[in-house]
Amino acid sequence: MAPRMRKRSRSLSERERAIRQRLKSDFAHYASHCLKIRTKAGAVEPFVLNAAQRHIDRELARQLAESGRVRALILKGRQQGCSTYVEGRTLLLICGAAGAAGAVMWKLLELLGYVR
Protein backbone atom coordinates (compact mmCIF):
# COMPACT_ATOMS: atom_id res chain seq x y z
CA MET A 1 0.00 0.00 0.00
CA ALA A 2 1.33 3.44 -0.94
CA PRO A 3 2.05 5.91 1.87
CA ARG A 4 -0.45 8.72 2.31
CA MET A 5 0.48 12.15 1.10
CA ARG A 6 0.72 14.90 3.70
CA LYS A 7 -1.69 17.77 3.37
CA ARG A 8 -0.09 21.12 2.65
CA SER A 9 0.12 23.38 5.66
CA ARG A 10 -0.30 26.52 3.53
CA SER A 11 -1.48 27.42 0.07
CA LEU A 12 0.97 28.42 -2.63
CA SER A 13 1.48 32.04 -3.61
CA GLU A 14 0.80 33.12 -7.20
CA ARG A 15 4.57 33.23 -7.83
CA GLU A 16 5.04 29.70 -6.46
CA ARG A 17 2.14 28.44 -8.58
CA ALA A 18 3.67 30.02 -11.69
CA ILE A 19 7.05 28.40 -10.94
CA ARG A 20 5.45 25.01 -10.39
CA GLN A 21 3.40 25.32 -13.59
CA ARG A 22 6.48 26.18 -15.66
CA LEU A 23 8.40 23.23 -14.23
CA LYS A 24 5.50 20.92 -15.12
CA SER A 25 4.95 22.29 -18.62
CA ASP A 26 8.49 23.12 -19.84
CA PHE A 27 10.70 20.03 -19.70
CA ALA A 28 13.87 21.85 -20.87
CA HIS A 29 13.45 24.33 -17.99
CA TYR A 30 12.72 21.52 -15.50
CA ALA A 31 15.74 19.51 -16.68
CA SER A 32 18.21 22.39 -16.45
CA HIS A 33 16.98 23.50 -13.01
CA CYS A 34 16.06 20.23 -11.29
CA LEU A 35 18.04 17.39 -12.86
CA LYS A 36 21.75 16.63 -12.79
CA ILE A 37 23.71 14.26 -15.01
CA ARG A 38 27.14 12.73 -14.71
CA THR A 39 29.24 13.57 -17.75
CA LYS A 40 31.63 11.15 -19.43
CA ALA A 41 34.44 12.97 -17.60
CA GLY A 42 32.72 12.20 -14.28
CA ALA A 43 31.56 15.71 -13.43
CA VAL A 44 28.01 16.31 -12.18
CA GLU A 45 26.30 19.07 -14.17
CA PRO A 46 22.78 20.39 -14.83
CA PHE A 47 20.92 18.46 -17.53
CA VAL A 48 20.85 20.94 -20.44
CA LEU A 49 19.20 19.45 -23.52
CA ASN A 50 21.41 18.91 -26.57
CA ALA A 51 20.21 19.31 -30.18
CA ALA A 52 18.84 15.75 -30.51
CA GLN A 53 17.01 16.02 -27.18
CA ARG A 54 15.53 19.43 -28.12
CA HIS A 55 14.26 17.94 -31.40
CA ILE A 56 12.56 15.06 -29.57
CA ASP A 57 11.12 17.50 -27.01
CA ARG A 58 9.65 19.74 -29.76
CA GLU A 59 8.08 16.78 -31.59
CA LEU A 60 6.56 15.30 -28.43
CA ALA A 61 5.20 18.73 -27.42
CA ARG A 62 3.67 19.13 -30.89
CA GLN A 63 2.05 15.71 -30.68
CA LEU A 64 0.67 16.47 -27.21
CA ALA A 65 -0.79 19.79 -28.42
CA GLU A 66 -2.38 18.19 -31.50
CA SER A 67 -3.77 14.97 -30.04
CA GLY A 68 -3.76 15.41 -26.27
CA ARG A 69 -1.41 12.46 -25.79
CA VAL A 70 2.08 11.32 -26.69
CA ARG A 71 2.95 8.02 -28.32
CA ALA A 72 6.47 7.74 -29.63
CA LEU A 73 8.91 5.06 -30.62
CA ILE A 74 12.42 6.48 -30.77
CA LEU A 75 14.85 4.63 -33.01
CA LYS A 76 18.07 6.09 -31.78
CA GLY A 77 21.70 6.29 -32.60
CA ARG A 78 24.36 5.82 -29.97
CA GLN A 79 25.46 8.64 -27.68
CA GLN A 80 22.74 11.15 -28.58
CA GLY A 81 21.22 11.28 -25.12
CA CYS A 82 17.81 9.85 -26.05
CA SER A 83 17.72 7.45 -23.10
CA THR A 84 18.72 10.24 -20.73
CA TYR A 85 15.95 12.44 -22.16
CA VAL A 86 13.32 9.69 -21.77
CA GLU A 87 14.45 8.91 -18.22
CA GLY A 88 14.23 12.60 -17.24
CA ARG A 89 10.83 13.01 -18.90
CA THR A 90 9.54 9.88 -17.15
CA LEU A 91 10.81 11.19 -13.81
CA LEU A 92 8.96 14.48 -14.32
CA LEU A 93 5.72 12.64 -15.11
CA ILE A 94 5.82 10.17 -12.23
CA CYS A 95 6.92 12.75 -9.65
CA GLY A 96 3.96 14.94 -10.53
CA ALA A 97 1.26 12.27 -10.24
CA ALA A 98 0.31 10.46 -7.05
CA GLY A 99 0.55 6.69 -7.39
CA ALA A 100 2.18 6.80 -10.84
CA ALA A 101 4.97 4.48 -11.92
CA GLY A 102 7.28 4.52 -14.91
CA ALA A 103 9.90 2.37 -16.59
CA VAL A 104 12.42 2.69 -19.38
CA MET A 105 12.09 -0.45 -21.46
CA TRP A 106 15.51 -0.10 -23.09
CA LYS A 107 17.12 -1.32 -19.87
CA LEU A 108 14.92 -4.42 -19.87
CA LEU A 109 15.82 -5.14 -23.49
CA GLU A 110 19.50 -4.72 -22.66
CA LEU A 111 19.22 -7.13 -19.74
CA LEU A 112 17.51 -9.68 -22.01
CA GLY A 113 20.36 -9.37 -24.51
CA TYR A 114 18.44 -7.67 -27.35
CA VAL A 115 20.58 -4.52 -27.33
CA ARG A 116 24.24 -3.92 -26.52
KAFENNOR-V488507 format. One line per field, one symbol per residue. psi: psi as a letter, one per 40 degrees, with the letter a starting at -180 (. if undefined). A space follows every 10 residues. Layout:
psi: ???
This chain:
psi: hiiiiiiiei iiiddddddd ddddegdddd dddeiiihid eeihiighha dddddddddd ddddddeeih hihhhiiife eddddddddd dddddehhei iiihdddddd deedi.
